[in-house]
Amino acid sequence: RMAAAPPSYCFVAFPPCSREGLVVFGKNSARPRDEVQEVVYFAAAEHEPGSKVECTYIEIEQAPRTHAVVLSRPSWLWGAEMGANEHGVCVANEAVVTREPAAQSEALLGMDLVRLGLERGATAKEALDVIVALLEEHGQGGNYYEDGNSCHSFQSAFLIVDRKEAWILETSGKYWAAEKITEGVKCICNQLSLTTKIDAEHPELRSYVRSQGWWNGDTDFNFSEVFSLADDHVTCCSGRESLEKRGGDICAQTMIDVLRDKDSGVCVDSEAFLTTASVVSVLPQDSSSPGIHYFTGTPDPSRSVFKPFIFVDDVKLVPKVQSPSFGDDDPAKKIPRFQEKPDRRHELYKAHERARAVLESDQDKGQKLMRIMLELEKQGLEAMEDILTRAEILDAAEVVDLFYDCVDTELKFFK
């Protein structure tokens, strides 16, 4: 039996379930417990014809232009678990297991495809088209974890969202199917979820599964049934119920509450896996209002602060949530890979680790600490609420240091 995929959860809510005029996106990234995630920003850039880009394991052709992106990523790899671009596109991935073993040979990782979709797609549909074209050309494969002892490879599912619509894209090798969403609440986790409502698919998908003997063409084509291992296609999402209960008024705070919920299983804290980072994005359907992206940059959202980021020109970089860089000496870049594990903790991670120790050891101090953390977060959420409800256009100067200042305040407070 293949190793279980890490149980991350991704959500999107559209009106009428979300607050009027808002699309709300969220992800908890469940990864190996000791893995560090960093939050990184890359400005938009033009690239010379013929240039290449070095992804986690392979080099591919660079696009003529890449959009500005903000990413939450395991700091040893090139891609991202989740992120957003300057055009209000958000993408997150899930590792999934299908009846086809995932390739161990090095190709693009699902996480690389998240970043490539964001860098090259100005709408959700464009990002989807980018991802499936690259999948066709380069394939997916390689180790999902920084582990020199064994290769953990998975197939990928993606939630791709913009201000107007979302796409759920599920893949097995280079084959794929996708469903378009424009209303209500959707959740994806580490299992296939697409059934018979398929709005786009690989042109050879059906002929391929027929040739494998997985579908005879007599019944409705059901993607999860055809591609899941026996009995694996159950409805995964406990979080969706909590969101639907709040239907009609889902906003950033609602999504944060769902991501913090350990009882529902959405906030993973198990022997093997931990929610190592989380994100919530709020995309106003009116494109004159800015999208707001809240990142923790630290593990366990129930003990982390969600800090807002808004795309503006010359946004201030935040080295304190960036892991140290080891350049070409990085064991993730040398062959054989992962022969040692360097210390990838960034400054915020270390400070937060000390705070978590207090939360675990001293109840009174811990409660006080949590109260102040939530108070910090609330100030940020209220300030963003003000920006979203204003009539006038946002002054970039007002938010150029936004994420930097929030991280700085959190650090000062931990000290």
QUILIN-V832201 format. One record per residue. N is the residue number from 1. RES is the residue in one letter. PHI is phi in whole degrees, -180 to 180 (* if undefined). Layout:
BEGIN
n/res/phi
N/RES/PHI
N/RES/PHI
END
This chain:
BEGIN
n/res/phi
1/R/*
2/M/-70
3/A/-59
4/A/-67
5/A/-74
6/P/-61
7/P/-84
8/S/-73
9/Y/-130
10/C/-125
11/F/-135
12/V/-141
13/A/-130
14/F/-112
15/P/-56
16/P/-82
17/C/-78
18/S/-90
19/R/-58
20/E/-50
21/G/80
22/L/-121
23/V/-107
24/V/-121
25/F/-121
26/G/-154
27/K/-148
28/N/-103
29/S/-97
30/A/-91
31/R/-143
32/P/-52
33/R/-54
34/D/-94
35/E/-79
36/V/-98
37/Q/-109
38/E/-113
39/V/-113
40/V/-128
41/Y/-118
42/F/-125
43/A/-70
44/A/-61
45/A/-151
46/E/-100
47/H/-127
48/E/-61
49/P/-57
50/G/83
51/S/-74
52/K/-115
53/V/-127
54/E/-89
55/C/-85
56/T/-60
57/Y/-118
58/I/-129
59/E/-102
60/I/-132
61/E/-63
62/Q/-82
63/A/-79
64/P/-61
65/R/-140
66/T/-119
67/H/-77
68/A/-68
69/V/-135
70/V/-124
71/L/-131
72/S/-111
73/R/-145
74/P/-58
75/S/-75
76/W/-88
77/L/-113
78/W/-85
79/G/-79
80/A/-158
81/E/-78
82/M/-168
83/G/175
84/A/-146
85/N/-121
86/E/-65
87/H/-95
88/G/78
89/V/-101
90/C/-120
91/V/-136
92/A/-140
93/N/-120
94/E/-131
95/A/-80
96/V/-131
97/V/-109
98/T/-121
99/R/-70
100/E/-97
101/P/-60
102/A/-73
103/A/-70
104/Q/-86
105/S/-66
106/E/-73
107/A/-144
108/L/-84
109/L/-85
110/G/-52
111/M/-68
112/D/-63
113/L/-66
114/V/-59
115/R/-67
116/L/-63
117/G/-62
118/L/-70
119/E/-70
120/R/-116
121/G/-115
122/A/-91
123/T/-137
124/A/-60
125/K/-66
126/E/-63
127/A/-62
128/L/-61
129/D/-61
130/V/-62
131/I/-62
132/V/-72
133/A/-66
134/L/-70
135/L/-63
136/E/-64
137/E/-78
138/H/-115
139/G/75
140/Q/-123
141/G/167
142/G/110
143/N/-72
144/Y/-79
145/Y/-122
146/E/-82
147/D/-137
148/G/-77
149/N/-90
150/S/-152
151/C/-98
152/H/-108
153/S/-118
154/F/-140
155/Q/-85
156/S/-129
157/A/-124
158/F/-136
159/L/-113
160/I/-122
161/V/-131
162/D/-135
163/R/-70
164/K/-110
165/E/-156
166/A/-132
167/W/-125
168/I/-100
169/L/-116
170/E/-123
171/T/-131
172/S/-145
173/G/63
174/K/-96
175/Y/-86
176/W/-157
177/A/-144
178/A/-146
179/E/-123
180/K/-96
181/I/-124
182/T/-130
183/E/-153
184/G/78
185/V/-116
186/K/-132
187/C/-132
188/I/-125
189/C/-136
190/N/-87
191/Q/-136
192/L/-65
193/S/-128
194/L/-71
195/T/-115
196/T/-100
197/K/-86
198/I/-124
199/D/-102
200/A/-160
201/E/-158
202/H/-62
203/P/-58
204/E/-104
205/L/-53
206/R/-70
207/S/-68
208/Y/-65
209/V/-69
210/R/-65
211/S/-65
212/Q/-83
213/G/77
214/W/-91
215/W/-156
216/N/-103
217/G/86
218/D/-84
219/T/-110
220/D/-59
221/F/-75
222/N/-118
223/F/-57
224/S/-64
225/E/-65
226/V/-71
227/F/-99
228/S/-78
229/L/-67
230/A/-46
231/D/63
232/D/-92
233/H/-87
234/V/-98
235/T/-76
236/C/-88
237/C/-101
238/S/-70
239/G/-70
240/R/-63
241/E/-62
242/S/-64
243/L/-70
244/E/-65
245/K/-61
246/R/-91
247/G/-48
248/G/101
249/D/-142
250/I/-71
251/C/-136
252/A/-57
253/Q/-62
254/T/-60
255/M/-65
256/I/-60
257/D/-60
258/V/-66
259/L/-67
260/R/-85
261/D/-81
262/K/-79
263/D/-61
264/S/-78
265/G/89
266/V/-69
267/C/-93
268/V/-79
269/D/-150
270/S/-122
271/E/-61
272/A/-93
273/F/-125
274/L/-139
275/T/-72
276/T/-87
277/A/-167
278/S/-141
279/V/-143
280/V/-133
281/S/-122
282/V/-118
283/L/-115
284/P/-66
285/Q/-67
286/D/-83
287/S/-73
288/S/-80
289/S/-93
290/P/-77
291/G/-75
292/I/-123
293/H/-121
294/Y/-102
295/F/-116
296/T/-88
297/G/70
298/T/-143
299/P/-76
300/D/61
301/P/-60
302/S/-72
303/R/-129
304/S/-129
305/V/-106
306/F/-84
307/K/-116
308/P/-80
309/F/-131
310/I/-128
311/F/-73
312/V/-143
313/D/-65
314/D/58
315/V/-59
316/K/-74
317/L/-72
318/V/-125
319/P/-60
320/K/-74
321/V/-114
322/Q/-107
323/S/-73
324/P/-61
325/S/-103
326/F/-109
327/G/55
328/D/-73
329/D/-81
330/D/-64
331/P/-59
332/A/-75
333/K/-101
334/K/-91
335/I/-103
336/P/-67
337/R/-79
338/F/58
339/Q/-74
340/E/-146
341/K/-116
342/P/-72
343/D/-80
344/R/-101
345/R/-67
346/H/-92
347/E/-61
348/L/-66
349/Y/-60
350/K/-64
351/A/-64
352/H/-69
353/E/-62
354/R/-65
355/A/-64
356/R/-63
357/A/-62
358/V/-65
359/L/-59
360/E/-83
361/S/-105
362/D/-131
363/Q/-60
364/D/-66
365/K/-61
366/G/-60
367/Q/-65
368/K/-64
369/L/-58
370/M/-61
371/R/-60
372/I/-67
373/M/-59
374/L/-69
375/E/-67
376/L/-57
377/E/-63
378/K/-62
379/Q/-60
380/G/-63
381/L/-63
382/E/-68
383/A/-63
384/M/-72
385/E/-58
386/D/-62
387/I/-63
388/L/-69
389/T/-96
390/R/-72
391/A/-83
392/E/-80
393/I/-68
394/L/-63
395/D/-87
396/A/-55
397/A/-59
398/E/-70
399/V/-121
400/V/-63
401/D/-102
402/L/-54
403/F/-66
404/Y/-56
405/D/-64
406/C/-65
407/V/-66
408/D/-62
409/T/-63
410/E/-63
411/L/-63
412/K/-61
413/F/-68
414/F/-66
415/K/-74
END
